[in-house]
């Protein structure tokens, strides 16, 4: 699993968290899976999602989170 922390109010604050996976650090694919919230203390959430079986035909090995603002 991949784990990351995000703000509990991310939607209201206009923050978009996009988990991405890669097999080689060159090609990144955005996850289409909705993360599972494991802990929510009212300020932050710890969430997890499973690594994809393959990224560009290879096993997913690397993970990052892109954070952007709603336009």
mmJSON file of the N, C-alpha and C atoms, coordinates in Angstrom:
{"data_MODEL":{"atom_site":{
"group_PDB":["ATOM","ATOM","ATOM","ATOM","ATOM","ATOM","ATOM","ATOM","ATOM","ATOM","ATOM","ATOM","ATOM","ATOM","ATOM","ATOM","ATOM","ATOM","ATOM","ATOM","ATOM","ATOM","ATOM","ATOM","ATOM","ATOM","ATOM","ATOM","ATOM","ATOM","ATOM","ATOM","ATOM","ATOM","ATOM","ATOM","ATOM","ATOM","ATOM","ATOM","ATOM","ATOM","ATOM","ATOM","ATOM","ATOM","ATOM","ATOM","ATOM","ATOM","ATOM","ATOM","ATOM","ATOM","ATOM","ATOM","ATOM","ATOM","ATOM","ATOM","ATOM","ATOM","ATOM","ATOM","ATOM","ATOM","ATOM","ATOM","ATOM","ATOM","ATOM","ATOM","ATOM","ATOM","ATOM","ATOM","ATOM","ATOM","ATOM","ATOM","ATOM","ATOM","ATOM","ATOM","ATOM","ATOM","ATOM","ATOM","ATOM","ATOM","ATOM","ATOM","ATOM","ATOM","ATOM","ATOM","ATOM","ATOM","ATOM","ATOM","ATOM","ATOM","ATOM","ATOM","ATOM","ATOM","ATOM","ATOM","ATOM","ATOM","ATOM","ATOM","ATOM","ATOM","ATOM","ATOM","ATOM","ATOM","ATOM","ATOM","ATOM","ATOM","ATOM","ATOM","ATOM","ATOM","ATOM","ATOM","ATOM","ATOM","ATOM","ATOM","ATOM","ATOM","ATOM","ATOM","ATOM","ATOM","ATOM","ATOM","ATOM","ATOM","ATOM","ATOM","ATOM","ATOM","ATOM","ATOM","ATOM","ATOM","ATOM","ATOM","ATOM","ATOM","ATOM","ATOM","ATOM","ATOM","ATOM","ATOM","ATOM","ATOM","ATOM","ATOM","ATOM","ATOM","ATOM","ATOM","ATOM","ATOM","ATOM","ATOM","ATOM","ATOM","ATOM","ATOM","ATOM","ATOM","ATOM","ATOM","ATOM","ATOM","ATOM","ATOM","ATOM","ATOM","ATOM","ATOM","ATOM","ATOM","ATOM","ATOM","ATOM","ATOM","ATOM","ATOM","ATOM","ATOM","ATOM","ATOM","ATOM","ATOM","ATOM","ATOM","ATOM","ATOM","ATOM","ATOM","ATOM","ATOM","ATOM","ATOM","ATOM"],
"id":[1,2,3,4,5,6,7,8,9,10,11,12,13,14,15,16,17,18,19,20,21,22,23,24,25,26,27,28,29,30,31,32,33,34,35,36,37,38,39,40,41,42,43,44,45,46,47,48,49,50,51,52,53,54,55,56,57,58,59,60,61,62,63,64,65,66,67,68,69,70,71,72,73,74,75,76,77,78,79,80,81,82,83,84,85,86,87,88,89,90,91,92,93,94,95,96,97,98,99,100,101,102,103,104,105,106,107,108,109,110,111,112,113,114,115,116,117,118,119,120,121,122,123,124,125,126,127,128,129,130,131,132,133,134,135,136,137,138,139,140,141,142,143,144,145,146,147,148,149,150,151,152,153,154,155,156,157,158,159,160,161,162,163,164,165,166,167,168,169,170,171,172,173,174,175,176,177,178,179,180,181,182,183,184,185,186,187,188,189,190,191,192,193,194,195,196,197,198,199,200,201,202,203,204,205,206,207,208,209,210,211,212,213],
"type_symbol":["N","C","C","N","C","C","N","C","C","N","C","C","N","C","C","N","C","C","N","C","C","N","C","C","N","C","C","N","C","C","N","C","C","N","C","C","N","C","C","N","C","C","N","C","C","N","C","C","N","C","C","N","C","C","N","C","C","N","C","C","N","C","C","N","C","C","N","C","C","N","C","C","N","C","C","N","C","C","N","C","C","N","C","C","N","C","C","N","C","C","N","C","C","N","C","C","N","C","C","N","C","C","N","C","C","N","C","C","N","C","C","N","C","C","N","C","C","N","C","C","N","C","C","N","C","C","N","C","C","N","C","C","N","C","C","N","C","C","N","C","C","N","C","C","N","C","C","N","C","C","N","C","C","N","C","C","N","C","C","N","C","C","N","C","C","N","C","C","N","C","C","N","C","C","N","C","C","N","C","C","N","C","C","N","C","C","N","C","C","N","C","C","N","C","C","N","C","C","N","C","C","N","C","C","N","C","C","N","C","C","N","C","C"],
"label_atom_id":["N","CA","C","N","CA","C","N","CA","C","N","CA","C","N","CA","C","N","CA","C","N","CA","C","N","CA","C","N","CA","C","N","CA","C","N","CA","C","N","CA","C","N","CA","C","N","CA","C","N","CA","C","N","CA","C","N","CA","C","N","CA","C","N","CA","C","N","CA","C","N","CA","C","N","CA","C","N","CA","C","N","CA","C","N","CA","C","N","CA","C","N","CA","C","N","CA","C","N","CA","C","N","CA","C","N","CA","C","N","CA","C","N","CA","C","N","CA","C","N","CA","C","N","CA","C","N","CA","C","N","CA","C","N","CA","C","N","CA","C","N","CA","C","N","CA","C","N","CA","C","N","CA","C","N","CA","C","N","CA","C","N","CA","C","N","CA","C","N","CA","C","N","CA","C","N","CA","C","N","CA","C","N","CA","C","N","CA","C","N","CA","C","N","CA","C","N","CA","C","N","CA","C","N","CA","C","N","CA","C","N","CA","C","N","CA","C","N","CA","C","N","CA","C","N","CA","C","N","CA","C","N","CA","C","N","CA","C","N","CA","C","N","CA","C","N","CA","C"],
"label_alt_id":[null,null,null,null,null,null,null,null,null,null,null,null,null,null,null,null,null,null,null,null,null,null,null,null,null,null,null,null,null,null,null,null,null,null,null,null,null,null,null,null,null,null,null,null,null,null,null,null,null,null,null,null,null,null,null,null,null,null,null,null,null,null,null,null,null,null,null,null,null,null,null,null,null,null,null,null,null,null,null,null,null,null,null,null,null,null,null,null,null,null,null,null,null,null,null,null,null,null,null,null,null,null,null,null,null,null,null,null,null,null,null,null,null,null,null,null,null,null,null,null,null,null,null,null,null,null,null,null,null,null,null,null,null,null,null,null,null,null,null,null,null,null,null,null,null,null,null,null,null,null,null,null,null,null,null,null,null,null,null,null,null,null,null,null,null,null,null,null,null,null,null,null,null,null,null,null,null,null,null,null,null,null,null,null,null,null,null,null,null,null,null,null,null,null,null,null,null,null,null,null,null,null,null,null,null,null,null,null,null,null,null,null,null],
"label_comp_id":["UNK","UNK","UNK","UNK","UNK","UNK","UNK","UNK","UNK","UNK","UNK","UNK","UNK","UNK","UNK","UNK","UNK","UNK","UNK","UNK","UNK","UNK","UNK","UNK","UNK","UNK","UNK","UNK","UNK","UNK","UNK","UNK","UNK","UNK","UNK","UNK","UNK","UNK","UNK","UNK","UNK","UNK","UNK","UNK","UNK","UNK","UNK","UNK","UNK","UNK","UNK","UNK","UNK","UNK","UNK","UNK","UNK","UNK","UNK","UNK","UNK","UNK","UNK","UNK","UNK","UNK","UNK","UNK","UNK","UNK","UNK","UNK","UNK","UNK","UNK","UNK","UNK","UNK","UNK","UNK","UNK","UNK","UNK","UNK","UNK","UNK","UNK","UNK","UNK","UNK","UNK","UNK","UNK","UNK","UNK","UNK","UNK","UNK","UNK","UNK","UNK","UNK","UNK","UNK","UNK","UNK","UNK","UNK","UNK","UNK","UNK","UNK","UNK","UNK","UNK","UNK","UNK","UNK","UNK","UNK","UNK","UNK","UNK","UNK","UNK","UNK","UNK","UNK","UNK","UNK","UNK","UNK","UNK","UNK","UNK","UNK","UNK","UNK","UNK","UNK","UNK","UNK","UNK","UNK","UNK","UNK","UNK","UNK","UNK","UNK","UNK","UNK","UNK","UNK","UNK","UNK","UNK","UNK","UNK","UNK","UNK","UNK","UNK","UNK","UNK","UNK","UNK","UNK","UNK","UNK","UNK","UNK","UNK","UNK","UNK","UNK","UNK","UNK","UNK","UNK","UNK","UNK","UNK","UNK","UNK","UNK","UNK","UNK","UNK","UNK","UNK","UNK","UNK","UNK","UNK","UNK","UNK","UNK","UNK","UNK","UNK","UNK","UNK","UNK","UNK","UNK","UNK","UNK","UNK","UNK","UNK","UNK","UNK"],
"label_asym_id":["A","A","A","A","A","A","A","A","A","A","A","A","A","A","A","A","A","A","A","A","A","A","A","A","A","A","A","A","A","A","A","A","A","A","A","A","A","A","A","A","A","A","A","A","A","A","A","A","A","A","A","A","A","A","A","A","A","A","A","A","A","A","A","A","A","A","A","A","A","A","A","A","A","A","A","A","A","A","A","A","A","A","A","A","A","A","A","A","A","A","A","A","A","A","A","A","A","A","A","A","A","A","A","A","A","A","A","A","A","A","A","A","A","A","A","A","A","A","A","A","A","A","A","A","A","A","A","A","A","A","A","A","A","A","A","A","A","A","A","A","A","A","A","A","A","A","A","A","A","A","A","A","A","A","A","A","A","A","A","A","A","A","A","A","A","A","A","A","A","A","A","A","A","A","A","A","A","A","A","A","A","A","A","A","A","A","A","A","A","A","A","A","A","A","A","A","A","A","A","A","A","A","A","A","A","A","A","A","A","A","A","A","A"],
"label_entity_id":["1","1","1","1","1","1","1","1","1","1","1","1","1","1","1","1","1","1","1","1","1","1","1","1","1","1","1","1","1","1","1","1","1","1","1","1","1","1","1","1","1","1","1","1","1","1","1","1","1","1","1","1","1","1","1","1","1","1","1","1","1","1","1","1","1","1","1","1","1","1","1","1","1","1","1","1","1","1","1","1","1","1","1","1","1","1","1","1","1","1","1","1","1","1","1","1","1","1","1","1","1","1","1","1","1","1","1","1","1","1","1","1","1","1","1","1","1","1","1","1","1","1","1","1","1","1","1","1","1","1","1","1","1","1","1","1","1","1","1","1","1","1","1","1","1","1","1","1","1","1","1","1","1","1","1","1","1","1","1","1","1","1","1","1","1","1","1","1","1","1","1","1","1","1","1","1","1","1","1","1","1","1","1","1","1","1","1","1","1","1","1","1","1","1","1","1","1","1","1","1","1","1","1","1","1","1","1","1","1","1","1","1","1"],
"label_seq_id":[1,1,1,2,2,2,3,3,3,4,4,4,5,5,5,6,6,6,7,7,7,8,8,8,9,9,9,10,10,10,11,11,11,12,12,12,13,13,13,14,14,14,15,15,15,16,16,16,17,17,17,18,18,18,19,19,19,20,20,20,21,21,21,22,22,22,23,23,23,24,24,24,25,25,25,26,26,26,27,27,27,28,28,28,29,29,29,30,30,30,31,31,31,32,32,32,33,33,33,34,34,34,35,35,35,36,36,36,37,37,37,38,38,38,39,39,39,40,40,40,41,41,41,42,42,42,43,43,43,44,44,44,45,45,45,46,46,46,47,47,47,48,48,48,49,49,49,50,50,50,51,51,51,52,52,52,53,53,53,54,54,54,55,55,55,56,56,56,57,57,57,58,58,58,59,59,59,60,60,60,61,61,61,62,62,62,63,63,63,64,64,64,65,65,65,66,66,66,67,67,67,68,68,68,69,69,69,70,70,70,71,71,71],
"pdbx_PDB_ins_code":[null,null,null,null,null,null,null,null,null,null,null,null,null,null,null,null,null,null,null,null,null,null,null,null,null,null,null,null,null,null,null,null,null,null,null,null,null,null,null,null,null,null,null,null,null,null,null,null,null,null,null,null,null,null,null,null,null,null,null,null,null,null,null,null,null,null,null,null,null,null,null,null,null,null,null,null,null,null,null,null,null,null,null,null,null,null,null,null,null,null,null,null,null,null,null,null,null,null,null,null,null,null,null,null,null,null,null,null,null,null,null,null,null,null,null,null,null,null,null,null,null,null,null,null,null,null,null,null,null,null,null,null,null,null,null,null,null,null,null,null,null,null,null,null,null,null,null,null,null,null,null,null,null,null,null,null,null,null,null,null,null,null,null,null,null,null,null,null,null,null,null,null,null,null,null,null,null,null,null,null,null,null,null,null,null,null,null,null,null,null,null,null,null,null,null,null,null,null,null,null,null,null,null,null,null,null,null,null,null,null,null,null,null],
"Cartn_x":[0.817,0.0,0.859,0.302,0.917,0.095,0.766,0.111,0.539,-0.389,-0.03,-0.999,-0.612,-1.412,-1.964,-3.218,-3.838,-4.698,-5.02,-5.895,-7.3,-7.954,-9.337,-10.279,-9.985,-10.851,-10.342,-9.639,-9.003,-9.996,-11.172,-12.157,-12.635,-12.988,-13.457,-12.35,-11.102,-9.971,-9.541,-10.158,-9.822,-8.551,-8.118,-6.912,-7.27,-6.505,-6.694,-5.429,-5.562,-4.449,-4.547,-3.514,-3.521,-2.365,-2.657,-1.608,-1.197,0.102,0.636,1.632,1.695,2.586,3.464,4.652,5.599,6.379,6.863,7.748,9.204,9.424,10.776,11.136,10.324,10.518,10.357,10.137,9.965,8.502,7.758,6.349,5.515,4.65,3.791,2.344,1.574,0.153,-0.648,-1.648,-2.522,-3.361,-3.53,-4.367,-5.834,-6.591,-8.037,-8.787,-8.045,-8.626,-8.861,-9.996,-10.277,-9.54,-8.716,-7.998,-8.959,-8.538,-9.278,-8.773,-9.671,-9.283,-9.116,-7.915,-7.634,-7.798,-7.38,-7.448,-7.846,-8.736,-9.127,-9.278,-8.341,-8.4,-9.098,-9.752,-10.435,-9.58,-8.274,-7.359,-6.642,-6.21,-5.509,-6.085,-5.903,-6.306,-5.075,-4.993,-4.025,-4.82,-4.396,-5.125,-4.178,-4.761,-3.951,-4.648,-3.852,-4.392,-3.399,-3.92,-3.09,-2.286,-1.085,-0.29,-0.985,-0.928,-1.524,-0.699,-1.333,-0.63,0.459,0.189,1.172,1.035,2.163,2.208,2.989,2.337,2.963,3.52,2.788,3.166,4.228,4.657,5.663,5.122,5.679,5.21,5.394,4.368,4.477,5.411,6.432,7.417,7.538,7.128,7.335,6.01,5.961,4.72,5.008,4.136,4.205,2.796,2.658,1.365,1.524,0.778,0.749,-0.377,-0.114,-1.136,-1.34,-2.596,-2.922,-4.137,-4.403,-5.555,-6.659,-7.896,-9.024,-8.998,-9.158,-9.117,-10.279],
"Cartn_y":[-1.198,0.0,1.259,2.335,3.663,4.478,5.186,5.997,7.452,8.369,9.777,10.529,11.74,12.587,13.742,14.08,15.236,15.981,17.213,18.01,17.423,17.422,16.925,17.795,19.091,20.022,20.285,19.331,19.562,19.981,19.379,19.74,21.18,21.546,22.904,23.938,23.535,24.45,24.53,23.701,23.727,22.974,22.076,21.29,19.979,19.631,18.369,17.54,16.372,15.455,14.37,14.234,13.244,12.271,11.069,10.059,9.555,9.393,8.906,7.784,6.846,5.696,5.6,5.021,4.861,3.565,3.045,1.885,2.308,3.565,3.944,5.413,6.17,7.603,8.471,7.875,8.651,8.823,7.743,7.743,7.624,8.619,8.625,8.497,7.675,7.51,7.851,8.691,9.058,7.858,7.677,6.593,6.911,5.899,6.056,5.503,5.007,4.426,5.511,5.463,6.396,5.926,6.79,6.385,6.063,5.151,4.785,5.626,6.319,7.124,6.187,6.166,5.312,6.058,7.331,8.158,9.567,10.181,11.567,12.233,13.145,13.811,15.167,15.44,16.7,17.747,17.557,18.478,17.798,16.564,15.799,14.391,13.794,12.411,11.624,10.395,9.451,8.54,8.466,7.671,6.662,5.626,4.621,4.19,3.689,3.063,2.019,1.03,-0.078,0.349,-0.193,0.001,-0.705,-0.128,-0.798,-2.031,-2.989,-4.205,-3.865,-2.889,-2.506,-1.021,-0.421,0.96,0.913,1.274,1.204,-0.191,-1.21,-2.597,-3.172,-2.418,-2.875,-2.753,-3.493,-3.378,-1.96,-1.435,-0.118,-0.193,0.665,0.619,1.927,3.045,4.347,5.09,6.013,6.69,8.145,9.032,10.444,11.008,12.178,12.855,14.263,14.583,15.934,16.686,17.894,18.695,19.956,20.232,21.416,22.105,23.302,24.081,24.015,24.01,24.07,25.411,25.385,26.675,27.579],
"Cartn_z":[0.0,0.0,0.0,-0.515,-0.444,0.544,1.435,2.455,2.292,2.551,2.596,3.496,3.869,4.744,3.925,4.162,3.502,4.509,4.193,5.059,5.042,6.181,6.255,5.443,5.366,4.641,3.218,2.636,1.337,0.26,0.215,-0.815,-0.62,0.613,0.9,0.664,0.884,0.689,-0.775,-1.628,-3.045,-3.399,-2.517,-2.769,-3.447,-4.457,-5.17,-4.981,-4.357,-4.15,-5.219,-6.052,-7.121,-6.913,-6.389,-6.253,-7.638,-7.829,-9.094,-8.836,-9.781,-9.666,-10.9,-10.701,-11.803,-11.625,-12.749,-12.723,-12.897,-13.352,-13.741,-13.482,-12.813,-12.556,-13.802,-14.962,-16.187,-16.558,-16.439,-16.805,-15.54,-15.31,-14.126,-14.564,-13.85,-14.13,-12.879,-13.058,-11.936,-11.531,-10.248,-9.738,-9.984,-10.322,-10.484,-9.278,-8.307,-7.097,-6.052,-5.385,-4.294,-3.045,-2.43,-1.222,-0.074,0.778,1.981,3.138,3.843,5.005,6.192,6.767,7.922,9.233,9.245,10.454,10.039,10.809,10.575,11.935,12.253,13.556,13.479,12.337,12.158,11.48,11.492,10.828,9.66,9.89,8.868,8.764,7.589,7.35,6.92,7.37,6.825,5.914,4.656,3.673,3.028,2.442,1.755,0.482,-0.432,-1.631,-2.107,-2.794,-3.269,-4.487,-4.579,-5.786,-6.939,-8.144,-9.296,-9.678,-10.319,-10.747,-11.762,-12.618,-13.624,-13.956,-14.303,-14.777,-16.089,-17.159,-18.494,-18.769,-18.342,-18.604,-17.685,-16.666,-15.721,-14.303,-13.362,-11.973,-11.443,-10.77,-10.141,-8.95,-8.913,-7.838,-7.072,-7.687,-7.075,-6.954,-5.998,-5.658,-5.339,-5.775,-5.4,-5.365,-4.742,-4.682,-5.235,-6.251,-6.801,-6.097,-5.646,-4.985,-5.824,-6.146,-6.94,-6.344,-6.837,-6.384,-7.438,-6.983,-7.893,-8.612,-9.948,-10.676,-10.32],
"occupancy":[1.0,1.0,1.0,1.0,1.0,1.0,1.0,1.0,1.0,1.0,1.0,1.0,1.0,1.0,1.0,1.0,1.0,1.0,1.0,1.0,1.0,1.0,1.0,1.0,1.0,1.0,1.0,1.0,1.0,1.0,1.0,1.0,1.0,1.0,1.0,1.0,1.0,1.0,1.0,1.0,1.0,1.0,1.0,1.0,1.0,1.0,1.0,1.0,1.0,1.0,1.0,1.0,1.0,1.0,1.0,1.0,1.0,1.0,1.0,1.0,1.0,1.0,1.0,1.0,1.0,1.0,1.0,1.0,1.0,1.0,1.0,1.0,1.0,1.0,1.0,1.0,1.0,1.0,1.0,1.0,1.0,1.0,1.0,1.0,1.0,1.0,1.0,1.0,1.0,1.0,1.0,1.0,1.0,1.0,1.0,1.0,1.0,1.0,1.0,1.0,1.0,1.0,1.0,1.0,1.0,1.0,1.0,1.0,1.0,1.0,1.0,1.0,1.0,1.0,1.0,1.0,1.0,1.0,1.0,1.0,1.0,1.0,1.0,1.0,1.0,1.0,1.0,1.0,1.0,1.0,1.0,1.0,1.0,1.0,1.0,1.0,1.0,1.0,1.0,1.0,1.0,1.0,1.0,1.0,1.0,1.0,1.0,1.0,1.0,1.0,1.0,1.0,1.0,1.0,1.0,1.0,1.0,1.0,1.0,1.0,1.0,1.0,1.0,1.0,1.0,1.0,1.0,1.0,1.0,1.0,1.0,1.0,1.0,1.0,1.0,1.0,1.0,1.0,1.0,1.0,1.0,1.0,1.0,1.0,1.0,1.0,1.0,1.0,1.0,1.0,1.0,1.0,1.0,1.0,1.0,1.0,1.0,1.0,1.0,1.0,1.0,1.0,1.0,1.0,1.0,1.0,1.0,1.0,1.0,1.0,1.0,1.0,1.0],
"B_iso_or_equiv":[0.0,0.0,0.0,0.0,0.0,0.0,0.0,0.0,0.0,0.0,0.0,0.0,0.0,0.0,0.0,0.0,0.0,0.0,0.0,0.0,0.0,0.0,0.0,0.0,0.0,0.0,0.0,0.0,0.0,0.0,0.0,0.0,0.0,0.0,0.0,0.0,0.0,0.0,0.0,0.0,0.0,0.0,0.0,0.0,0.0,0.0,0.0,0.0,0.0,0.0,0.0,0.0,0.0,0.0,0.0,0.0,0.0,0.0,0.0,0.0,0.0,0.0,0.0,0.0,0.0,0.0,0.0,0.0,0.0,0.0,0.0,0.0,0.0,0.0,0.0,0.0,0.0,0.0,0.0,0.0,0.0,0.0,0.0,0.0,0.0,0.0,0.0,0.0,0.0,0.0,0.0,0.0,0.0,0.0,0.0,0.0,0.0,0.0,0.0,0.0,0.0,0.0,0.0,0.0,0.0,0.0,0.0,0.0,0.0,0.0,0.0,0.0,0.0,0.0,0.0,0.0,0.0,0.0,0.0,0.0,0.0,0.0,0.0,0.0,0.0,0.0,0.0,0.0,0.0,0.0,0.0,0.0,0.0,0.0,0.0,0.0,0.0,0.0,0.0,0.0,0.0,0.0,0.0,0.0,0.0,0.0,0.0,0.0,0.0,0.0,0.0,0.0,0.0,0.0,0.0,0.0,0.0,0.0,0.0,0.0,0.0,0.0,0.0,0.0,0.0,0.0,0.0,0.0,0.0,0.0,0.0,0.0,0.0,0.0,0.0,0.0,0.0,0.0,0.0,0.0,0.0,0.0,0.0,0.0,0.0,0.0,0.0,0.0,0.0,0.0,0.0,0.0,0.0,0.0,0.0,0.0,0.0,0.0,0.0,0.0,0.0,0.0,0.0,0.0,0.0,0.0,0.0,0.0,0.0,0.0,0.0,0.0,0.0],
"pdbx_formal_charge":[null,null,null,null,null,null,null,null,null,null,null,null,null,null,null,null,null,null,null,null,null,null,null,null,null,null,null,null,null,null,null,null,null,null,null,null,null,null,null,null,null,null,null,null,null,null,null,null,null,null,null,null,null,null,null,null,null,null,null,null,null,null,null,null,null,null,null,null,null,null,null,null,null,null,null,null,null,null,null,null,null,null,null,null,null,null,null,null,null,null,null,null,null,null,null,null,null,null,null,null,null,null,null,null,null,null,null,null,null,null,null,null,null,null,null,null,null,null,null,null,null,null,null,null,null,null,null,null,null,null,null,null,null,null,null,null,null,null,null,null,null,null,null,null,null,null,null,null,null,null,null,null,null,null,null,null,null,null,null,null,null,null,null,null,null,null,null,null,null,null,null,null,null,null,null,null,null,null,null,null,null,null,null,null,null,null,null,null,null,null,null,null,null,null,null,null,null,null,null,null,null,null,null,null,null,null,null,null,null,null,null,null,null],
"auth_seq_id":[1,1,1,2,2,2,3,3,3,4,4,4,5,5,5,6,6,6,7,7,7,8,8,8,9,9,9,10,10,10,11,11,11,12,12,12,13,13,13,14,14,14,15,15,15,16,16,16,17,17,17,18,18,18,19,19,19,20,20,20,21,21,21,22,22,22,23,23,23,24,24,24,25,25,25,26,26,26,27,27,27,28,28,28,29,29,29,30,30,30,31,31,31,32,32,32,33,33,33,34,34,34,35,35,35,36,36,36,37,37,37,38,38,38,39,39,39,40,40,40,41,41,41,42,42,42,43,43,43,44,44,44,45,45,45,46,46,46,47,47,47,48,48,48,49,49,49,50,50,50,51,51,51,52,52,52,53,53,53,54,54,54,55,55,55,56,56,56,57,57,57,58,58,58,59,59,59,60,60,60,61,61,61,62,62,62,63,63,63,64,64,64,65,65,65,66,66,66,67,67,67,68,68,68,69,69,69,70,70,70,71,71,71],
"auth_comp_id":["UNK","UNK","UNK","UNK","UNK","UNK","UNK","UNK","UNK","UNK","UNK","UNK","UNK","UNK","UNK","UNK","UNK","UNK","UNK","UNK","UNK","UNK","UNK","UNK","UNK","UNK","UNK","UNK","UNK","UNK","UNK","UNK","UNK","UNK","UNK","UNK","UNK","UNK","UNK","UNK","UNK","UNK","UNK","UNK","UNK","UNK","UNK","UNK","UNK","UNK","UNK","UNK","UNK","UNK","UNK","UNK","UNK","UNK","UNK","UNK","UNK","UNK","UNK","UNK","UNK","UNK","UNK","UNK","UNK","UNK","UNK","UNK","UNK","UNK","UNK","UNK","UNK","UNK","UNK","UNK","UNK","UNK","UNK","UNK","UNK","UNK","UNK","UNK","UNK","UNK","UNK","UNK","UNK","UNK","UNK","UNK","UNK","UNK","UNK","UNK","UNK","UNK","UNK","UNK","UNK","UNK","UNK","UNK","UNK","UNK","UNK","UNK","UNK","UNK","UNK","UNK","UNK","UNK","UNK","UNK","UNK","UNK","UNK","UNK","UNK","UNK","UNK","UNK","UNK","UNK","UNK","UNK","UNK","UNK","UNK","UNK","UNK","UNK","UNK","UNK","UNK","UNK","UNK","UNK","UNK","UNK","UNK","UNK","UNK","UNK","UNK","UNK","UNK","UNK","UNK","UNK","UNK","UNK","UNK","UNK","UNK","UNK","UNK","UNK","UNK","UNK","UNK","UNK","UNK","UNK","UNK","UNK","UNK","UNK","UNK","UNK","UNK","UNK","UNK","UNK","UNK","UNK","UNK","UNK","UNK","UNK","UNK","UNK","UNK","UNK","UNK","UNK","UNK","UNK","UNK","UNK","UNK","UNK","UNK","UNK","UNK","UNK","UNK","UNK","UNK","UNK","UNK","UNK","UNK","UNK","UNK","UNK","UNK"],
"auth_asym_id":["A","A","A","A","A","A","A","A","A","A","A","A","A","A","A","A","A","A","A","A","A","A","A","A","A","A","A","A","A","A","A","A","A","A","A","A","A","A","A","A","A","A","A","A","A","A","A","A","A","A","A","A","A","A","A","A","A","A","A","A","A","A","A","A","A","A","A","A","A","A","A","A","A","A","A","A","A","A","A","A","A","A","A","A","A","A","A","A","A","A","A","A","A","A","A","A","A","A","A","A","A","A","A","A","A","A","A","A","A","A","A","A","A","A","A","A","A","A","A","A","A","A","A","A","A","A","A","A","A","A","A","A","A","A","A","A","A","A","A","A","A","A","A","A","A","A","A","A","A","A","A","A","A","A","A","A","A","A","A","A","A","A","A","A","A","A","A","A","A","A","A","A","A","A","A","A","A","A","A","A","A","A","A","A","A","A","A","A","A","A","A","A","A","A","A","A","A","A","A","A","A","A","A","A","A","A","A","A","A","A","A","A","A"],
"auth_atom_id":["N","CA","C","N","CA","C","N","CA","C","N","CA","C","N","CA","C","N","CA","C","N","CA","C","N","CA","C","N","CA","C","N","CA","C","N","CA","C","N","CA","C","N","CA","C","N","CA","C","N","CA","C","N","CA","C","N","CA","C","N","CA","C","N","CA","C","N","CA","C","N","CA","C","N","CA","C","N","CA","C","N","CA","C","N","CA","C","N","CA","C","N","CA","C","N","CA","C","N","CA","C","N","CA","C","N","CA","C","N","CA","C","N","CA","C","N","CA","C","N","CA","C","N","CA","C","N","CA","C","N","CA","C","N","CA","C","N","CA","C","N","CA","C","N","CA","C","N","CA","C","N","CA","C","N","CA","C","N","CA","C","N","CA","C","N","CA","C","N","CA","C","N","CA","C","N","CA","C","N","CA","C","N","CA","C","N","CA","C","N","CA","C","N","CA","C","N","CA","C","N","CA","C","N","CA","C","N","CA","C","N","CA","C","N","CA","C","N","CA","C","N","CA","C","N","CA","C","N","CA","C","N","CA","C","N","CA","C","N","CA","C","N","CA","C","N","CA","C"],
"pdbx_PDB_model_num":[1,1,1,1,1,1,1,1,1,1,1,1,1,1,1,1,1,1,1,1,1,1,1,1,1,1,1,1,1,1,1,1,1,1,1,1,1,1,1,1,1,1,1,1,1,1,1,1,1,1,1,1,1,1,1,1,1,1,1,1,1,1,1,1,1,1,1,1,1,1,1,1,1,1,1,1,1,1,1,1,1,1,1,1,1,1,1,1,1,1,1,1,1,1,1,1,1,1,1,1,1,1,1,1,1,1,1,1,1,1,1,1,1,1,1,1,1,1,1,1,1,1,1,1,1,1,1,1,1,1,1,1,1,1,1,1,1,1,1,1,1,1,1,1,1,1,1,1,1,1,1,1,1,1,1,1,1,1,1,1,1,1,1,1,1,1,1,1,1,1,1,1,1,1,1,1,1,1,1,1,1,1,1,1,1,1,1,1,1,1,1,1,1,1,1,1,1,1,1,1,1,1,1,1,1,1,1,1,1,1,1,1,1]
}}}
